[in-house]
Amino acid sequence: MQGSGSVAKKRHYVIRVKHRLDDKWDDWFPGMSMSYEGGITTIQGLMDQARLQGLLTQIRNLGIPLISVHPQESDEMNASQEEG
């Protein structure tokens, strides 16, 4: 299917899970940044839909309670980077 426009578009996603995932989990989520605050671990990074689905499947298979998944618009990313 040449010319079908099937190029995977990457977006920045913010995924929040319950409990603390420490540095030993970095290998499970390569290329993603992780932070912890108030009983919630935030995993974020740039990914396409296939990678997002794989990551969510991995979280489910590990039995980690999922709290939320949000795409982050580029304006929001720029603002949060300027604040931090």
N, C-alpha and C positions, 0 to 999 in steps of 0.2 A: 504494500500500500504506500507507494511513494507519494510524497506531497500531501499526506493526510494531516500534517500538523501535529504529529504525535510526540514532539519533543517535550520531555518532562520539564515542567516549570517548577523551579525551586522556590520555596517560601521559608521564612523564618517561623518556627513553631515554638511555643512555650507550653511545656507539659508539666503538670504538677501531680505528684504522687504523695501518698501518706507515708510517713516514717522517714527516717534518715537513711540515705544511701551515701556511705562514705567513699573515700578514694578507691577502695578495692573494686567498686562497681564501674570505674572508668573504662575498663576493658569491655564491659557489656554494652557501652554506649559510645563507641569511638567517634571522635569529631564533634562531640556535644559538650557543652559546658553544664556543670551541675553546681547548685548552691542549696543551702539548707537554712531554713528559718521557721521557727515556731511549729515544729512537728511536720513540716512539709518540705519535700525536696523538689526543686525546680530543675528540669532538664530542658535545655534549649539549644537550638541550632538551625542551620539551613538544611532543608531536605525537600525532596520531591514526594509525591503521594505514595509511591511504592516504599520508600524508606520510612515514611511516617507509619504506614500500615505495618511494616515489619517491626518497627520499634514498639508500637502498641501491642502487637502480638507477643513480643518478647516480654513486655511488662506483665501482660495477662498470664503468660506461661510461668513466670516467676512468682506469681501470686501477690504482686505488689498492688495495693489498692490505688486505682486511678481516680484523681480528683477532677482534673480538667485538662483540656487540650484547646489551645487558642492559636490561630495564625496571627502573627504580628505584622502589621503593615509597616512599610519602610519608614514612614513619618514617625511612628511610635518607636521603632528601633533607634532612629537618630536621636530622638528626645531622651530615651533611656540611657543611651551611650553618653550623651552630653551631661546628664545628671550624675552618672557614676564615674 
